[in-house]
Amino acid sequence: MVSRNHRLFAAVIKRGIDQGEFREVDPLVAARMLSAPFVMHGIWCRHRDAFTWMEKKSDADVLEDLIAFSVESLCIKPPSSRRRGEKTK
């Protein structure tokens, strides 16, 4: 199951590279790195007491932050830094 998900992520990353949206990386390695936030989120949800510095964040906010960090590291031109719920000026 994990390898199927990695292949799916790798295909999406490869398409982003081909379209010039993502920097040149090994798609399979990047896919493994993109799956890491989901594992981290699972650990955080199970062991919140170990992450006291994040205690005021909701599950959704933590997952969003972890995924945003991973995706922005791939992007050639990072997406807007506007956060969910913020209004544009």
Backbone bond lengths (Angstrom), bond angles and torsions (degrees), N, CA, C in turn:
res aa  C-N    CA-C-N  psi(-1)  N-CA   C-N-CA  omega(-1)  CA-C   N-CA-C  phi
1 M - - - 1.453 - - 1.529 111.15 -
2 V 1.328 116.67 -43.93 1.452 119.27 -179.64 1.520 110.86 -63.09
3 S 1.334 117.39 -43.27 1.462 118.90 -178.61 1.531 111.57 -64.61
4 R 1.331 117.50 -33.43 1.463 119.59 177.22 1.530 110.08 -65.55
5 N 1.320 116.68 -41.77 1.471 120.34 177.25 1.518 111.13 -65.03
6 H 1.329 117.11 -40.03 1.459 120.02 178.10 1.523 110.94 -63.12
7 R 1.334 116.67 -40.64 1.473 119.29 177.70 1.528 111.19 -64.22
8 L 1.327 117.24 -38.63 1.473 120.56 177.79 1.522 110.18 -64.17
9 F 1.343 117.03 -49.22 1.467 120.73 177.46 1.520 110.45 -58.98
10 A 1.338 117.10 -42.95 1.459 121.07 -179.04 1.522 111.38 -61.57
11 A 1.327 117.01 -38.87 1.469 120.23 178.72 1.524 111.27 -65.32
12 V 1.323 116.48 -40.44 1.475 120.68 178.10 1.528 109.75 -65.53
13 I 1.318 116.99 -43.34 1.461 121.25 179.45 1.525 110.67 -64.30
14 K 1.329 116.99 -43.05 1.473 121.26 178.26 1.526 110.78 -59.59
15 R 1.330 116.39 -42.41 1.467 119.87 178.04 1.529 110.50 -62.67
16 G 1.345 116.84 -40.87 1.463 120.44 177.29 1.518 112.46 -63.49
17 I 1.324 116.73 -37.95 1.470 121.11 176.85 1.520 109.56 -65.55
18 D 1.333 116.52 -46.98 1.467 121.16 -179.20 1.524 112.18 -61.05
19 Q 1.330 116.99 -31.72 1.465 121.42 -179.24 1.527 112.68 -89.83
20 G 1.333 116.81 0.23 1.457 120.75 177.40 1.517 114.29 81.00
21 E 1.315 118.20 12.90 1.463 121.54 -179.80 1.523 112.23 -87.21
22 F 1.334 116.12 -31.89 1.454 121.62 -179.80 1.519 109.26 -113.55
23 R 1.314 115.78 150.21 1.469 121.00 176.09 1.521 109.83 -69.32
24 E 1.325 116.57 163.41 1.469 122.13 178.59 1.524 109.56 -68.28
25 V 1.303 116.23 113.63 1.462 122.94 176.09 1.516 108.01 -141.62
26 D 1.310 116.60 165.98 1.460 120.84 172.52 1.531 106.48 -75.38
27 P 1.336 118.58 113.86 1.463 120.63 -175.69 1.528 114.15 -57.74
28 L 1.336 117.91 -36.11 1.466 119.23 179.93 1.530 112.10 -68.99
29 V 1.328 116.31 -38.54 1.466 119.83 177.28 1.530 109.46 -66.87
30 A 1.317 116.69 -44.81 1.463 120.32 179.05 1.529 111.04 -61.95
31 A 1.315 117.02 -37.32 1.468 120.66 177.97 1.524 110.79 -62.22
32 R 1.309 116.55 -41.36 1.471 119.83 177.59 1.516 110.27 -64.66
33 M 1.322 116.99 -39.63 1.463 120.45 179.77 1.533 111.15 -68.40
34 L 1.332 116.85 -34.84 1.467 119.85 178.53 1.523 112.64 -71.81
35 S 1.318 117.16 -22.60 1.470 118.94 177.46 1.529 111.21 -78.76
36 A 1.322 116.93 -19.88 1.461 121.18 -178.22 1.536 113.88 -58.43
37 P 1.353 119.94 -39.41 1.469 118.28 179.21 1.533 113.29 -60.21
38 F 1.324 116.55 -32.42 1.462 118.95 179.33 1.528 110.73 -68.95
39 V 1.316 116.20 -38.23 1.467 120.82 176.29 1.527 109.22 -66.06
40 M 1.333 116.15 -46.04 1.463 120.51 179.71 1.519 110.74 -60.80
41 H 1.314 117.50 -41.25 1.461 121.08 179.07 1.529 110.36 -62.42
42 G 1.327 116.63 -40.60 1.462 120.05 177.24 1.515 111.95 -62.13
43 I 1.326 116.24 -41.48 1.469 120.30 177.54 1.521 109.84 -65.37
44 W 1.323 116.69 -44.17 1.460 120.66 -179.14 1.530 110.57 -60.68
45 C 1.313 117.33 -43.86 1.466 120.62 -179.32 1.526 111.50 -64.14
46 R 1.313 116.64 -35.11 1.468 121.12 -176.71 1.528 112.72 -81.86
47 H 1.334 116.71 -30.42 1.468 121.40 -174.40 1.527 111.47 -129.56
48 R 1.314 116.64 55.72 1.465 120.65 -177.69 1.522 112.85 -58.66
49 D 1.313 117.41 -30.85 1.464 120.65 -178.37 1.531 111.99 -62.51
50 A 1.314 118.26 -21.07 1.465 121.60 178.25 1.527 112.27 -82.83
51 F 1.324 116.97 -10.19 1.467 122.01 -176.85 1.525 110.18 -122.73
52 T 1.320 116.88 56.58 1.469 120.80 -175.29 1.522 112.29 -62.31
53 W 1.317 118.01 -27.53 1.459 121.24 -179.62 1.532 112.01 -69.48
54 M 1.351 117.22 -11.33 1.465 120.86 178.55 1.528 111.65 -114.34
55 E 1.318 117.42 14.97 1.464 119.69 -170.98 1.521 114.65 -63.83
56 K 1.320 118.69 -22.47 1.464 120.43 -178.26 1.528 113.09 -89.14
57 K 1.323 117.45 -1.31 1.466 120.76 -179.34 1.529 110.20 -92.19
58 S 1.319 115.06 145.43 1.467 119.85 175.75 1.528 109.19 -79.35
59 D 1.326 115.72 164.37 1.467 120.45 176.72 1.526 110.73 -55.74
60 A 1.321 116.57 -45.30 1.465 121.15 -177.75 1.529 111.13 -62.70
61 D 1.335 117.14 -40.99 1.467 120.32 179.74 1.522 111.81 -65.60
62 V 1.324 116.60 -41.09 1.467 120.19 179.13 1.524 110.10 -63.87
63 L 1.321 117.18 -47.27 1.463 120.29 -179.97 1.524 110.66 -62.56
64 E 1.323 117.28 -42.32 1.465 120.97 178.66 1.528 110.83 -60.65
65 D 1.328 117.09 -43.71 1.468 120.34 179.22 1.527 111.56 -63.13
66 L 1.326 116.98 -43.43 1.459 120.76 -179.01 1.526 111.36 -64.45
67 I 1.321 116.73 -43.58 1.464 120.36 -179.40 1.525 110.88 -69.93
68 A 1.336 117.24 -42.47 1.465 120.74 179.67 1.525 110.53 -58.82
69 F 1.321 116.96 -42.31 1.459 120.56 178.80 1.529 110.86 -60.17
70 S 1.321 116.52 -45.05 1.463 120.53 -178.35 1.523 112.06 -66.66
71 V 1.314 117.12 -46.22 1.463 120.86 -177.56 1.526 110.51 -67.52
72 E 1.334 117.45 -42.48 1.457 119.78 -179.01 1.522 111.80 -64.48
73 S 1.331 117.57 -26.11 1.460 119.34 178.01 1.528 111.57 -71.15
74 L 1.316 117.67 -20.70 1.466 121.96 177.62 1.521 112.79 -86.24
75 C 1.314 116.68 -31.22 1.463 121.48 -170.93 1.519 112.66 -69.32
76 I 1.316 115.22 140.30 1.455 120.63 174.20 1.523 108.64 -71.00
77 K 1.314 116.26 -47.23 1.461 122.28 175.62 1.521 106.41 -117.28
78 P 1.345 117.83 103.16 1.461 119.91 -175.72 1.517 112.17 -55.98
79 P 1.341 116.38 145.21 1.446 120.15 177.83 1.520 110.97 -62.65
80 S 1.306 116.08 168.94 1.460 122.22 178.23 1.520 109.65 -51.18
81 S 1.320 115.63 143.56 1.463 119.70 179.44 1.528 111.35 -82.12
82 R 1.342 116.27 3.17 1.460 120.26 179.63 1.518 109.83 -61.92
83 R 1.319 116.46 129.63 1.443 122.71 -178.60 1.525 110.35 -90.44
84 R 1.302 114.67 160.58 1.454 121.09 176.81 1.526 109.41 -55.10
85 G 1.311 117.04 130.67 1.445 121.72 175.71 1.532 113.86 90.49
86 E 1.349 118.12 -13.05 1.457 120.06 178.73 1.523 109.06 -81.77
87 K 1.305 115.64 145.73 1.450 121.43 179.46 1.526 109.33 -93.28
88 T 1.327 115.94 145.60 1.451 119.55 175.19 1.513 108.53 -83.78
89 K 1.337 116.09 153.10 1.468 120.41 -178.90 1.487 111.43 -90.60
